[in-house]
């Protein structure tokens, strides 16, 4: 089923970030740990995809 509801992409980012912190994948989601967030809609992705890129 195609979901045609209008959504605010910025609101959809919070839950995955909080989950990464809760499961200790990342230490925190503040600016000392998360340096950038890129959000976008894609017809090529079914569901959701979260990609974590470590920066040294």
Secondary structure as GFF3:
##gff-version 3
##sequence-region A 1 56
A	DSSP	alpha_helix	9	22	.	.	.	ID=ss1
###
